[in-house]
Amino acid sequence: MNVKDIEYLRQLVNRFSGFNSPTDTQKLLIALGNKKDRTAEDDKKVSILLKAEKKAEELHTARQKARDLVGAEKQAARKLETRKKVIWGSALKTASISNPKIAQLMRKLYDEGYVSDKDKDAVKGDYEAIPSSSIP
């Protein structure tokens, strides 16, 4: 085994030794890593286990990158949806000032439960500022 593999084995043994319930593979790596006089057969086993551990770490890294990518896509979609809602809400609010039909619609949305009770306090000032005009 080369120096890089020995150092990597030492790191893994230290990490796995701290685990509460290591897997059988991890237990074997700990046992072989702590063995003072490893045989050629032991070194062969360690080499195979190290390759498997490196591949497992690569897989973990790839999965984490995929999760991050999916999460970023979902977050971008949520931000876009929020932006659309803000734009449309602002347009309705602005239009309600000069258009009595839209003003009546805005009052109706507020009065008929389209605005939740917990959100009514936040928009109460806007509601009161909407011109109240009667349209047949």
C-alpha positions in Angstrom: 0.0 0.0 0.0 1.2 3.5 -0.8 1.5 6.4 1.7 -1.8 8.0 0.5 -3.7 4.8 1.1 -2.1 4.4 4.6 -3.1 8.0 5.5 -6.6 7.6 4.1 -6.9 4.3 6.1 -5.8 6.1 9.3 -8.4 8.9 8.7 -11.1 6.3 8.2 -10.2 4.3 11.2 -10.3 7.5 13.3 -13.7 8.5 11.9 -15.3 5.0 12.1 -14.0 4.5 15.6 -16.1 7.4 16.8 -19.3 5.9 15.3 -21.9 4.4 17.7 -22.8 1.5 15.5 -20.4 1.1 12.6 -21.3 -1.2 9.7 -19.5 -4.6 9.3 -17.3 -3.1 6.6 -16.4 -0.2 8.8 -15.6 -2.6 11.7 -13.4 -4.7 9.4 -11.6 -1.5 8.3 -11.0 -0.6 11.9 -9.7 -4.0 12.7 -7.4 -4.2 9.7 -6.3 -0.6 10.2 -5.3 -1.2 13.8 -3.5 -4.4 13.0 0.3 -3.8 13.5 1.6 -6.6 11.3 -0.7 -6.9 8.3 -0.1 -9.7 5.8 -0.2 -9.3 2.1 -3.7 -10.8 2.2 -4.7 -8.2 4.8 -3.4 -5.4 2.6 -5.4 -6.8 -0.3 -8.5 -6.7 1.8 -7.7 -3.2 3.0 -7.2 -2.1 -0.6 -10.6 -3.4 -1.7 -12.3 -1.8 1.3 -10.6 1.5 0.6 -11.7 1.5 -3.0 -15.2 0.8 -1.9 -15.1 3.6 0.7 -13.8 6.1 -1.9 -16.6 5.1 -4.3 -19.2 5.5 -1.5 -17.9 9.0 -0.7 -18.1 9.9 -4.5 -21.6 8.6 -4.5 -22.5 10.6 -1.4 -21.0 13.7 -3.0 -22.8 13.2 -6.3 -26.1 12.7 -4.5 -25.6 15.8 -2.4 -24.9 17.8 -5.6 -28.1 16.5 -7.2 -30.1 17.4 -4.1 -28.6 20.8 -4.1 -29.5 21.3 -7.8 -33.1 20.1 -7.3 -33.4 22.3 -4.2 -32.1 25.3 -6.1 -34.6 24.7 -9.0 -37.5 24.4 -6.5 -36.4 27.6 -4.7 -36.2 29.4 -8.0 -39.7 28.3 -9.0 -41.1 29.4 -5.6 -39.4 32.8 -5.9 -40.8 33.2 -9.4 -44.3 32.2 -8.2 -44.0 34.7 -5.3 -42.9 37.4 -7.6 -45.8 36.8 -9.9 -48.3 37.1 -7.0 -46.7 40.3 -5.8 -46.9 41.8 -9.3 -50.5 40.8 -9.9 -51.5 42.0 -6.4 -49.8 45.3 -7.0 -51.5 45.7 -10.3 -54.9 45.0 -8.8 -54.2 47.4 -5.9 -53.1 50.1 -8.3 -56.0 49.5 -10.7 -58.5 49.6 -7.8 -57.7 53.3 -7.3 -59.1 54.4 -10.6 -61.3 51.5 -11.6 -64.5 51.1 -9.5 -65.1 47.5 -10.7 -61.7 46.4 -9.6 -62.1 48.3 -6.3 -65.4 46.5 -5.7 -63.7 43.2 -6.6 -60.9 43.9 -4.1 -63.4 44.7 -1.4 -65.3 41.5 -2.2 -62.1 39.4 -2.0 -61.4 40.8 1.4 -65.0 40.5 2.7 -65.8 37.0 1.4 -62.8 35.1 2.9 -60.3 35.1 0.1 -58.0 36.9 2.5 -57.3 34.7 5.5 -58.1 36.1 9.0 -54.5 36.1 10.0 -53.6 38.2 6.9 -56.4 40.7 7.2 -54.5 42.8 9.7 -51.6 43.1 7.2 -53.8 44.5 4.5 -56.5 46.3 6.5 -55.0 49.7 5.8 -55.0 49.0 2.0 -58.6 47.7 2.3 -59.7 50.8 4.0 -57.9 53.0 1.3 -59.8 51.2 -1.5 -62.5 53.6 -2.8 -65.9 52.3 -1.9 -68.2 53.0 -4.8 -71.4 51.2 -5.7 -71.6 49.6 -9.0 -74.9 48.1 -10.2 
